[in-house]
Amino acid sequence: MDIIKRFKFTTAKLKSLPANESSSKSTDLEVSDTEITGLKCLSGKSGSKRFLLRYSFNGRKTSITIGRFPDIELSVARKLAREFKLLLVQGIDPKEHRKSQALCDPVETLPTVSEFFHSSYLPLAKKRKISWLDDITRFKLCLAIHDIHYDKLTAQDVLNVQLSLLSKTAKRSAYSPATCNRAIALLKTMGKQAQTYLSLMANEALKVTLLPENNVRTRYCNLLETKAIIKASLDCHCKSSGCFVALLFLTGCRASELRLRLWTDIDLNNRTLTIPRTKNALLMSFTYQI
């Protein structure tokens, strides 16, 4: 199969890049980006892929590793490649610069996971999500990583959070897989933001797999079942509770959306219930027969 060795990198094209053939004499299949000269993606015989930048310094050809794909997104790889090329313009070898930075062991400048959550993630969540209070509760479950600086956070740290939530302690029982998944999903979302705002090379939380959930809905009620539930609800001795359940089935509202409605949200003449703002921050109106 003929493979184009030079093209403009896109995430989709890199994901579809095949593994190097096992019979190939070379260890990796190497392709080049047309947007940034020297930026390469190498696909090994196992299918693993990594970015590197090939360059010349003082007449000597060499390269510097950028990181594995897709742990490092294409946009981040290009950003790092540009930074390395800027060092070259200044007469600095990127590889030697990286080594000197590591030896200097500079004082931590990146925020801890907790600092990033409260100073960056949460303010945005408050503006974008109605359920941001749930994120605070979920983040409290990740106490073990709160004080870790974001550039020091590893996939093992995130995995340890997952394992600790699944374990029973003297003070609490084990959390359900669904609860664990919500906490890990929050860390994945935070990691994506941290990659953008802190220029992190990888989102370590993405490496941790979510757990299978046994409490997911497996099917919808059919028409006869829905009619039976509504009839039983309307026949309930507690009219308020029965009508509430019937309305849930008639409108498809979430319980909180219906429970928090005001008289001003109801138009009896037009038989319309209006929900000013749903969980997805949309204006919605439900019409039902009174």
DODO-788543 format. One line per 3 residues: number of its first residue (from 0); their letters; for each residue x, y, z of C-alpha. Coordinates in nm, 4 decimals. Example, Ala and Ser with C-alpha at 12.3 -4.5 7.8 and 13.67 -1.06 7.14 Angstrom:
BEGIN
0	as	1.2300:-0.4500:0.7800; 1.3670:-0.1060:0.7140;
END
This chain:
BEGIN
0	mdi	0.0000:0.0000:0.0000; 0.1405:0.3380:-0.1071; 0.1430:0.5910:0.1771;
3	ikr	0.1819:0.9658:0.1264; 0.4835:1.0604:0.3340; 0.4300:1.4378:0.3281;
6	fkf	0.0962:1.6106:0.3962; -0.0674:1.8687:0.6204; -0.1212:1.6970:0.9530;
9	tta	-0.4734:1.6702:1.0895; -0.5859:1.4704:1.3888; -0.8048:1.2482:1.1695;
12	klk	-0.5217:1.1712:0.9263; -0.2784:1.0914:1.2052; -0.5284:0.8603:1.3726;
15	slp	-0.5747:0.6727:1.0444; -0.1994:0.6454:0.9856; -0.1261:0.2705:0.9757;
18	ane	0.1364:0.0914:1.1797; 0.4702:0.0330:1.0137; 0.4794:-0.3017:0.8336;
21	sss	0.6386:-0.5786:1.0376; 0.8530:-0.6752:0.7386; 0.9919:-0.3227:0.7017;
24	kst	1.3639:-0.2737:0.7594; 1.3012:0.0577:0.9354; 1.1661:0.0670:1.2904;
27	dle	0.9137:0.3419:1.2191; 0.7020:0.4738:0.9366; 0.7868:0.8461:0.9188;
30	vsd	0.5611:1.1166:0.7722; 0.6212:1.4912:0.7520; 0.3979:1.7905:0.8195;
33	tei	0.3765:2.0476:0.5383; 0.2777:2.3249:0.7808; 0.5905:2.3120:1.0010;
36	tgl	0.9159:2.2065:0.8379; 1.0857:1.9307:1.0348; 0.7799:1.8203:1.2320;
39	kcl	0.7447:1.4436:1.1967; 0.5058:1.1754:1.3128; 0.6536:0.8277:1.3504;
42	sgk	0.4323:0.5198:1.3535; 0.5926:0.2086:1.5003; 0.5272:-0.1538:1.4145;
45	sgs	0.3032:-0.1820:1.7203; 0.0937:0.1118:1.5988; 0.2161:0.3592:1.8622;
48	krf	0.2807:0.7087:1.7250; 0.5018:0.9921:1.8389; 0.5981:1.3426:1.7340;
51	llr	0.9519:1.4698:1.6925; 1.1252:1.7644:1.5306; 1.4202:1.7047:1.3001;
54	ysf	1.6628:1.9965:1.2668; 2.0249:2.0885:1.2036; 2.2457:2.2643:1.4587;
57	ngr	2.6043:2.3703:1.3846; 2.5962:2.1599:1.0711; 2.4880:1.8450:1.2559;
60	kts	2.1544:1.6773:1.1899; 1.9653:1.5753:1.5024; 1.6123:1.5547:1.6432;
63	iti	1.4195:1.6235:1.9624; 1.1249:1.4213:2.0892; 0.7985:1.6076:2.1403;
66	grf	0.5777:1.3289:2.2746; 0.3335:1.0518:2.1946; 0.0186:1.0985:1.9894;
69	pdi	-0.2673:1.1273:2.0853; -0.1501:1.1922:2.4446; -0.0152:1.5144:2.2972;
72	els	-0.2640:1.6851:2.0687; -0.1538:1.8047:1.7262; -0.2001:2.1718:1.8205;
75	var	0.0296:2.1268:2.1225; 0.2906:1.9449:1.9110; 0.2944:2.2292:1.6593;
78	kla	0.3233:2.4863:1.9378; 0.6241:2.3078:2.0888; 0.7831:2.2666:1.7459;
81	ref	0.7549:2.6413:1.6873; 0.9123:2.7104:2.0284; 1.2037:2.4790:1.9446;
84	kll	1.2534:2.6494:1.6075; 1.2541:2.9894:1.7804; 1.5394:2.8672:2.0022;
87	lvq	1.7300:2.7626:1.6893; 1.6939:3.1136:1.5474; 1.8504:3.2415:1.8696;
90	gid	2.1411:3.0007:1.8283; 2.0253:2.7668:2.1049; 2.0061:2.3890:2.0673;
93	pke	1.6545:2.2870:2.1839; 1.7797:1.9511:2.3119; 2.0546:2.1099:2.5243;
96	hrk	1.8116:2.3769:2.6427; 1.5692:2.1086:2.7626; 1.8491:1.9299:2.9499;
99	sqa	1.9648:2.2515:3.1195; 1.6079:2.3314:3.2246; 1.5733:1.9882:3.3824;
102	lcd	1.9046:2.0243:3.5692; 1.8100:2.3653:3.7036; 1.4992:2.2151:3.8656;
105	pve	1.3157:2.5497:3.8698; 1.0665:2.6455:4.1386; 0.7189:2.5191:4.0595;
108	tlp	0.5289:2.7815:3.8634; 0.2272:2.5817:3.7513; -0.0713:2.5704:3.9874;
111	tvs	-0.1733:2.2650:4.1828; -0.4751:2.0688:4.0666; -0.6823:2.2335:4.3400;
114	eff	-0.5616:2.5828:4.2525; -0.6423:2.5277:3.8857; -0.9894:2.3945:3.9698;
117	hss	-1.0824:2.6951:4.1842; -0.9085:2.9690:3.9858; -0.9659:2.8545:3.6259;
120	ylp	-1.2073:2.5641:3.5842; -1.4796:2.6590:3.8339; -1.5261:3.0239:3.7260;
123	lak	-1.5874:2.9040:3.3691; -1.8140:2.6214:3.4838; -2.0310:2.8672:3.6783;
126	krk	-2.0949:3.0596:3.3586; -2.1507:2.7570:3.1346; -2.3160:2.4910:3.3504;
129	isw	-2.6198:2.4834:3.5738; -2.4791:2.1740:3.7460; -2.1482:2.3354:3.8515;
132	ldd	-2.2261:2.2582:4.2173; -2.2059:1.8897:4.1262; -1.8514:1.9495:4.0010;
135	itr	-1.7510:2.0827:4.3435; -1.8854:1.7678:4.5086; -1.7065:1.5438:4.2584;
138	fkl	-1.3802:1.7318:4.2934; -1.3875:1.6784:4.6701; -1.3742:1.3047:4.5985;
141	cla	-1.0338:1.3597:4.4321; -0.8674:1.4884:4.7483; -0.5547:1.2750:4.6979;
144	ihd	-0.4395:1.4825:4.3993; -0.5436:1.8308:4.5155; -0.1915:1.9390:4.6145;
147	ihy	-0.0078:1.7945:4.3134; 0.1256:2.0530:4.0673; -0.0434:1.9990:3.7330;
150	dkl	0.2802:1.9314:3.5442; 0.3647:1.6596:3.7985; 0.0267:1.4852:3.7773;
153	taq	0.0522:1.1355:3.6302; -0.1966:0.8816:3.5001; -0.1089:0.6665:3.8016;
156	dvl	-0.2233:0.9492:4.0328; -0.5590:0.9626:3.8549; -0.5864:0.5835:3.8598;
159	nvq	-0.5202:0.5871:4.2351; -0.8165:0.8232:4.2770; -1.0368:0.5788:4.0879;
162	lsl	-0.9146:0.2802:4.2910; -0.9588:0.4613:4.6230; -1.3193:0.5510:4.5382;
165	lsk	-1.3900:0.1877:4.4565; -1.2478:0.0733:4.7903; -1.4446:0.0504:5.1120;
168	tak	-1.2988:0.2297:5.4152; -1.3779:0.2406:5.7851; -1.5690:0.5675:5.7347;
171	rsa	-1.7609:0.4911:5.4146; -1.8671:0.2208:5.1737; -1.7278:0.1932:4.8222;
174	ysp	-1.8647:0.4387:4.5681; -2.0607:0.3106:4.2706; -1.8954:0.2897:3.9277;
177	atc	-2.1210:0.5725:3.8091; -1.9989:0.8045:4.0861; -1.6363:0.7110:4.0131;
180	nra	-1.6880:0.7817:3.6445; -1.8308:1.1287:3.7098; -1.5234:1.2166:3.9176;
183	ial	-1.2785:1.0864:3.6565; -1.4744:1.2545:3.3764; -1.4328:1.5843:3.5623;
186	lkt	-1.0544:1.5308:3.5768; -1.0513:1.4558:3.2033; -1.2333:1.7830:3.1298;
189	mgk	-1.0033:1.9772:3.3621; -0.7020:1.8178:3.1945; -0.8206:1.9337:2.8532;
192	qaq	-0.8462:2.2907:2.9805; -0.5074:2.2643:3.1511; -0.3507:2.1545:2.8207;
195	tyl	-0.4814:2.4719:2.6602; -0.4205:2.7248:2.9375; -0.1045:2.5796:3.0949;
198	slm	0.0519:2.4433:2.7734; 0.0750:2.0936:2.9203; 0.2091:1.8271:2.6884;
201	ane	-0.0498:1.5621:2.7802; -0.3851:1.5135:2.9503; -0.2918:1.2337:3.1902;
204	alk	-0.6530:1.1706:3.2937; -0.7367:1.0558:2.9400; -0.5201:0.7485:2.9965;
207	vtl	-0.7546:0.6197:3.2699; -1.0476:0.4170:3.1375; -1.3973:0.4716:3.2738;
210	lpe	-1.5662:0.1831:3.4508; -1.8599:-0.0136:3.3101; -2.1827:0.0995:3.4723;
213	nnv	-2.4525:-0.1484:3.5649; -2.7098:0.1146:3.6580; -2.7642:0.2576:3.3104;
216	rtr	-3.1093:0.2617:3.1528; -3.1505:-0.0460:2.9329; -3.4788:0.0376:2.7609;
219	ycn	-3.7702:0.2816:2.7381; -4.1229:0.2112:2.8576; -4.3505:0.1129:2.5725;
222	lle	-4.6828:0.2876:2.5088; -4.8927:0.0476:2.7172; -4.6517:0.0708:3.0114;
225	tka	-4.6500:0.4495:2.9916; -5.0316:0.4632:2.9893; -5.0450:0.2289:3.2881;
228	iik	-4.7968:0.4395:3.4858; -4.9865:0.7626:3.4114; -5.3226:0.6048:3.5043;
231	asl	-5.1814:0.4644:3.8304; -5.0283:0.8034:3.9095; -5.3554:0.9894:3.8561;
234	dch	-5.5370:0.7319:4.0742; -5.2841:0.7763:4.3554; -5.4355:0.8712:4.6940;
237	cks	-5.1849:1.1596:4.7143; -5.3006:1.3827:4.4297; -4.9976:1.6140:4.4324;
240	sgc	-4.7475:1.3280:4.4132; -4.9503:1.1348:4.1576; -4.9990:1.4334:3.9285;
243	fva	-4.6292:1.5170:3.9609; -4.5289:1.1690:3.8383; -4.7877:1.1829:3.5581;
246	llf	-4.6523:1.5183:3.4414; -4.2995:1.3784:3.4327; -4.4115:1.1147:3.1852;
249	ltg	-4.6324:1.3516:2.9860; -4.3721:1.6252:2.9437; -4.0411:1.4387:2.9599;
252	cra	-3.9110:1.6925:3.2115; -3.6410:1.6183:3.4639; -3.7757:1.5993:3.8179;
255	sel	-3.5914:1.9164:3.9234; -3.7162:2.1065:3.6159; -4.0758:2.0328:3.7109;
258	rlr	-4.0329:2.0635:4.0872; -3.8856:2.4143:4.0699; -4.1480:2.5654:3.8397;
261	lwt	-4.3398:2.8782:3.9420; -4.6985:2.9771:3.8671; -4.5573:3.2359:3.6272;
264	did	-4.4177:2.9483:3.4179; -4.7655:2.8068:3.3560; -5.0097:2.9398:3.0967;
267	lnn	-5.3409:2.7673:3.1693; -5.5192:2.9335:2.8778; -5.2703:2.7995:2.6245;
270	rtl	-5.2049:2.4840:2.8259; -4.8297:2.5509:2.8186; -4.5528:2.4880:3.0704;
273	tip	-4.2369:2.6910:3.0111; -3.8957:2.5966:3.1450; -3.6850:2.9159:3.1255;
276	rtk	-3.3547:2.7334:3.1411; -3.2836:2.3638:3.1154; -2.9724:2.1710:3.2179;
279	nal	-2.8272:2.2506:2.8760; -2.9013:2.6220:2.9266; -3.1703:2.6250:2.6565;
282	lms	-3.5145:2.7843:2.6565; -3.7762:2.5132:2.6210; -4.1548:2.4997:2.6263;
285	fty	-4.3633:2.1884:2.6768; -4.7285:2.1793:2.5735; -4.9603:1.9285:2.7405;
288	qi	-5.3324:1.8630:2.7698; -5.4736:1.9855:3.1020;
END
